[in-house]
Amino acid sequence: MLAIIGGSGLTRLANLEVTRRQVVRTPYGDPSGALTFGTIRKTEAIFLARHGYGHTISPHEVNYRANIWALHAQGATDVVSVASVGGIRSDLGPGTLIVPDQIIDYTWNRTSTFYSADRSVTHIDFTFPYCEELRRRLLRAAAAAGDEIVSGGTYAAMQGPRLETAAEINRLERDGADIVGMTGMPEAALAREIGLCYAAIAVVVNYAAGRGMSASGVKLEDINAVSQQAMARVRNLLDALVMLDGD
């Protein structure tokens, strides 16, 4: 079953025909909210708002373990994460959609594993942090929807909730990052640990600090309009994804 985790700008999934909502308890505490079950084009799906349905949970306070565990426990096999990001590269301006293929983790003090101290040390291969099979399906869906989407890119996961300094963005660029967000980790690693096929649609809602139109500061008031237009495209992309999967 497909699960969609909505980030900033996607606290509701308008094309999901809701059948029920369910509060799921987990060994790791409460998820960000009740899981919303329904269908997209008659295909079963689950939706969860990462920051809560009132957008009240900051990136560093999200209970990533509970969210991922709850989706897995309710039968999800594939997870599409939708995340708002800033564009570092000059060609990744507001409104760009990206399916990243790499990630760099700059977060700290986030519980980042399901493996506790009472178990033997367990390692996972994280060479390629996103599920390549789901990435390819998203790219095919974009082509079917007639939308342009960037294939590949490195996501820098920052702590938040503040935005970055221009110097920090310069550092991220030197490290090889193309986009910057706050929720990519440990979400991707936890999905890998529990066996979920996980990929992301990154929505560029602003140039990163010191870049492009954000050269003198990020204009937060402009982000909402860009986000609303881009999220409509994301919904069309998800429609195309389930239609392709149903063929």
C-alpha positions as CSV (number, residue, x, y, z in Angstrom):
1,M,0.0,0.0,0.0
2,L,1.2,3.5,-0.8
3,A,1.7,6.0,2.1
4,I,2.2,9.7,1.6
5,I,3.9,11.9,4.2
6,G,2.9,15.5,3.7
7,G,5.2,18.3,4.8
8,S,4.8,22.0,5.0
9,G,2.2,23.1,2.4
10,L,0.6,19.6,2.3
11,T,-1.3,19.0,5.5
12,R,-4.3,17.7,3.6
13,L,-4.4,15.6,0.4
14,A,-7.3,16.9,-1.6
15,N,-7.3,14.0,-4.1
16,L,-7.6,11.4,-1.4
17,E,-11.1,10.1,-1.0
18,V,-11.2,9.6,2.7
19,T,-12.7,6.5,4.1
20,R,-11.6,6.7,7.7
21,R,-9.1,8.1,10.2
22,Q,-7.4,6.1,12.8
23,V,-5.3,6.9,15.8
24,V,-2.4,4.5,15.9
25,R,-0.4,3.8,19.1
26,T,3.2,2.8,18.7
27,P,6.0,1.5,21.0
28,Y,7.7,4.8,20.3
29,G,5.0,7.2,21.3
30,D,2.4,9.0,19.3
31,P,2.7,9.8,15.6
32,S,2.2,13.4,14.3
33,G,-1.5,12.7,14.1
34,A,-4.2,10.2,13.1
35,L,-3.6,8.3,9.9
36,T,-6.0,9.2,7.1
37,F,-7.1,6.2,5.0
38,G,-8.7,6.5,1.6
39,T,-8.3,6.0,-2.1
40,I,-6.6,7.8,-4.9
41,R,-8.1,6.8,-8.2
42,K,-9.6,3.8,-6.4
43,T,-6.2,2.8,-5.2
44,E,-5.8,2.4,-1.4
45,A,-3.5,4.9,0.3
46,I,-2.6,6.3,3.7
47,F,-1.8,10.0,4.4
48,L,0.0,11.5,7.4
49,A,0.8,15.1,8.0
50,R,4.4,15.2,9.2
51,H,3.9,18.4,11.2
52,G,0.4,17.6,12.4
53,Y,-2.8,18.6,10.8
54,G,-2.5,22.1,12.3
55,H,1.1,22.3,11.3
56,T,2.2,22.7,15.0
57,I,5.2,20.3,15.2
58,S,8.6,21.7,14.4
59,P,11.0,19.6,12.3
60,H,13.3,18.8,15.2
61,E,10.3,17.7,17.4
62,V,8.6,15.3,14.9
63,N,8.4,11.8,16.2
64,Y,9.9,10.2,13.1
65,R,10.0,6.7,14.7
66,A,6.4,6.7,15.6
67,N,5.4,8.0,12.1
68,I,7.3,5.4,10.2
69,W,6.4,2.6,12.5
70,A,2.7,3.4,12.4
71,L,2.6,3.5,8.5
72,H,4.4,0.1,8.4
73,A,2.1,-1.4,11.0
74,Q,-0.9,-0.4,9.0
75,G,0.3,-2.1,5.8
76,A,2.3,0.5,4.0
77,T,4.9,-0.9,1.7
78,D,5.9,2.3,-0.3
79,V,6.3,5.8,1.2
80,V,6.4,9.0,-0.8
81,S,7.7,11.9,1.3
82,V,6.7,15.4,0.2
83,A,9.0,18.0,1.6
84,S,9.5,21.8,1.0
85,V,13.1,22.7,0.4
86,G,15.3,25.7,-0.5
87,G,17.2,25.6,-3.8
88,I,21.0,25.9,-3.5
89,R,21.9,25.4,-7.2
90,S,21.1,28.4,-9.4
91,D,18.9,26.2,-11.7
92,L,16.7,25.0,-8.8
93,G,14.5,28.0,-8.4
94,P,11.1,28.2,-6.7
95,G,8.5,25.9,-8.1
96,T,11.0,23.2,-9.1
97,L,10.1,19.6,-8.3
98,I,13.0,17.2,-7.5
99,V,13.3,13.5,-6.8
100,P,16.6,13.4,-4.9
101,D,18.9,10.4,-4.9
102,Q,21.3,11.4,-2.1
103,I,21.2,12.9,1.4
104,I,23.6,14.5,3.9
105,D,22.5,14.5,7.5
106,Y,23.4,17.6,9.5
107,T,20.8,17.1,12.3
108,W,21.6,16.3,15.9
109,N,19.8,14.9,19.0
110,R,17.1,13.2,16.9
111,T,16.4,9.6,17.8
112,S,17.5,8.1,14.6
113,T,17.1,4.3,14.9
114,F,14.7,1.6,15.9
115,Y,17.5,-0.4,17.4
116,S,17.8,0.0,21.1
117,A,20.6,-0.6,23.6
118,D,19.3,-4.0,24.6
119,R,19.8,-5.4,21.1
120,S,23.0,-6.3,19.3
121,V,24.5,-3.6,17.1
122,T,22.7,-3.6,13.7
123,H,24.0,-1.8,10.6
124,I,22.0,-1.0,7.4
125,D,23.4,-0.3,4.0
126,F,22.6,3.4,3.3
127,T,24.8,3.9,0.2
128,F,21.7,4.9,-1.8
129,P,19.3,6.3,0.8
130,Y,16.2,6.4,-1.4
131,C,14.4,3.4,-3.0
132,E,15.5,3.5,-6.6
133,E,12.5,1.5,-7.8
134,L,10.1,4.1,-6.3
135,R,12.2,6.9,-7.6
136,R,11.9,5.5,-11.2
137,R,8.1,5.2,-10.8
138,L,7.9,8.8,-9.7
139,L,9.9,10.0,-12.7
140,R,7.7,7.9,-15.0
141,A,4.6,9.4,-13.3
142,A,5.9,12.9,-13.9
143,A,6.4,12.1,-17.6
144,A,2.9,10.7,-17.8
145,A,1.5,13.8,-16.2
146,G,3.4,16.0,-18.6
147,D,5.2,17.7,-15.8
148,E,8.9,18.6,-15.6
149,I,10.8,17.1,-12.7
150,V,14.5,17.0,-11.8
151,S,15.9,13.5,-11.4
152,G,18.6,13.3,-8.8
153,G,20.2,15.7,-6.4
154,T,21.6,15.8,-2.8
155,Y,19.3,16.9,0.0
156,A,21.0,18.5,3.0
157,A,18.9,17.8,6.1
158,M,19.3,20.6,8.6
159,Q,18.2,20.8,12.2
160,G,15.8,23.8,12.0
161,P,13.4,25.3,12.8
162,R,15.3,28.4,11.8
163,L,16.5,28.9,8.2
164,E,20.2,28.8,7.4
165,T,22.7,31.6,7.2
166,A,24.3,32.4,3.9
167,A,27.6,31.0,5.1
168,E,25.9,27.7,6.0
169,I,24.5,27.5,2.5
170,N,27.9,28.1,1.1
171,R,29.3,25.3,3.2
172,L,26.5,23.0,2.1
173,E,27.3,23.7,-1.6
174,R,30.9,22.9,-1.0
175,D,29.8,19.6,0.6
176,G,27.9,18.8,-2.6
177,A,24.3,19.6,-1.5
178,D,21.8,20.9,-4.1
179,I,18.8,21.5,-1.9
180,V,18.2,22.1,1.8
181,G,15.4,21.0,4.1
182,M,14.7,20.0,7.7
183,T,12.9,16.7,7.7
184,G,14.7,14.3,5.4
185,M,16.6,12.6,8.3
186,P,16.1,10.4,10.2
187,E,13.0,9.7,8.3
188,A,14.8,8.1,5.3
189,A,17.0,5.9,7.5
190,L,14.1,4.7,9.7
191,A,12.2,3.7,6.5
192,R,15.2,1.7,5.4
193,E,15.6,0.0,8.8
194,I,12.0,-1.2,8.8
195,G,12.0,-2.3,5.2
196,L,9.8,0.4,3.5
197,C,10.5,1.5,0.0
198,Y,10.9,5.3,0.5
199,A,11.4,8.1,-1.9
200,A,10.9,11.9,-1.8
201,I,9.4,14.6,-3.9
202,A,11.2,17.8,-2.9
203,V,9.4,21.0,-3.7
204,V,11.6,24.1,-4.0
205,V,9.6,26.9,-2.4
206,N,12.5,29.5,-2.2
207,Y,16.1,30.0,-3.0
208,A,18.3,29.2,-0.1
209,A,19.8,32.0,2.0
210,G,22.2,34.2,0.0
211,R,21.1,32.8,-3.4
212,G,19.0,34.3,-6.2
213,M,16.0,36.2,-4.9
214,S,17.1,35.3,-1.3
215,A,20.4,37.2,-1.7
216,S,19.4,39.8,0.9
217,G,17.1,37.5,2.9
218,V,14.5,34.8,2.5
219,K,11.1,36.4,1.9
220,L,8.8,34.1,3.9
221,E,5.7,35.9,2.7
222,D,6.4,34.6,-0.9
223,I,6.7,31.0,0.0
224,N,3.0,30.2,0.5
225,A,2.0,31.2,-3.0
226,V,4.8,29.1,-4.6
227,S,3.9,26.2,-2.3
228,Q,0.2,26.2,-3.2
229,Q,0.9,26.1,-6.9
230,A,3.6,23.4,-6.6
231,M,1.5,21.2,-4.3
232,A,-1.3,21.1,-6.9
233,R,1.3,19.6,-9.3
234,V,2.3,17.1,-6.6
235,R,-1.3,15.9,-6.3
236,N,-1.4,15.4,-10.1
237,L,1.9,13.5,-9.9
238,L,0.5,11.2,-7.2
239,D,-2.6,10.6,-9.4
240,A,-0.3,9.6,-12.2
241,L,1.7,7.4,-9.9
242,V,-1.2,5.3,-8.8
243,M,-2.6,5.1,-12.3
244,L,0.8,3.7,-13.6
245,D,1.0,1.3,-10.6
246,G,-2.5,0.1,-11.5
247,D,-1.6,-0.8,-15.1
